[in-house]
Amino acid sequence: MKFNIKLISYLAFLIIYQTAFAQQSDNTIDTYRMPGESKLSNIRMLTEDGENAEAYLSFDEKKLTFQSTHGQWKCDQIFTMNIDGTEKKLVSTGKGRTTCAYFLPGDDKILYASTHLESDDCPPPPDRSKGYVWKLYESFDIFSANADGSDVKQLTNTPGYDAEATVSPKGDKIIFTSTRDGDPELYVMDIDGSNQKRLTFEKGYDGGAFFSQDGSKIVFRASRPKSEKDLEDYNDLVKNGYVRPTALEIFVMNADGSEMKQITNLGKASFAPFLHPDGKRIIFSSNANSKSGRDFDLYTINIDGTNLQQITYFESFDGFPMFTRDGKKLIFASNRFSKNEGDTNIFIADWTD
């Protein structure tokens, strides 16, 4: 009996210790998870401070490209890092403003958009007297470079804004946004910049496009001004190199531009769509449930427009999601737990369906 009491006491201690340790581990692992974020776990912050966004995986999924403004860099430059956040390296020229980097097939080259040919300095900020607008700098062109930043080559060389380039997982095409024909439209080109072809023709901004994992579909954000007042505002802004991103919806089309379909009808700013590897769902960022319009969360929706689900619940910004090819991890950017007000960092999380 005495022996049994000791045994029971020992087992009780062991259970309490293990439970406490497990709780501590869970709290440590999910420090960055908000209540309600049931599909995310083991969230880890990969950057420390500054404005970091648009982190996209290499083909072997061991590295990320991302754009960052921090420290001495006064406007976005392109960096790479390992998927665990180590070995961050500047890979753009350090001149002008850059955006939207992506690895090319083989991972020994990258592409990104930059204004460095026009000036070493950051281009002037947007005219905020027009409200919240995005500036489509005409000095943006798309460049390729070795993964260490060397051997920069120009891929686009037409008047107007060329940027927002991503690469098909098949490794055969690049899709990007351009104003070369007057309206911000989607174009594709071969990996070496040849065979540039226009895919969208409707009035309104089309951009932020990604291919599906099998390369057969393209998901993107778009505005479609309908009223005479909205159309007049849109035309005036585009003429001056701006778009107003306050009413963007998510669209899908075939890789050749056919069978375009509007997926969301939220009337809000929905952007950064990315197709889940199953090809049946899209994850995107939106202020759909924000009373102030300033809170952006991640949502998923079926490709037929049904089953809208909110994924994140942080009261500020969550955006730029990208799944790994097996759908088990999610990369995203967020203002959560930042050191300084306004900082945005890159996160990686385990995904559970």
Buried (B, 14 or more C-beta within 10 A) or exposed (E): EEEEEEEEEEEEEEEEEEEEEEEEEEEEBBEBBBEEBEBBBBBBBBBEBBBBBBBBBBBEBEBBBBBBBBEEBEBBBBBBBBBEBEEBEBBBBBBBBBBBBBBBBEBEBBBBBBBBBBEEEBBEEBEEEBEEBBBBBBBBBBBBBBBEBEEBEEBBEEEBBBBBBBBBBBEBBBBBBBBBEEBBBBBBBEBEBEEBEEBBEEBBBBBBBBBBBEBEBBBBBBBBBEEEEBBEBBBEBBEEBBBBBBBBBBBBBBBEBEEBEEBBEBEBBBBBBBBBBEEEBBBBBBBBEBEEEEBBBBBBBBBEBEEBEBBBBBEBBBBBBBBBEEBEBBBBBBBBEBEEEEBBBBBBBBBEE
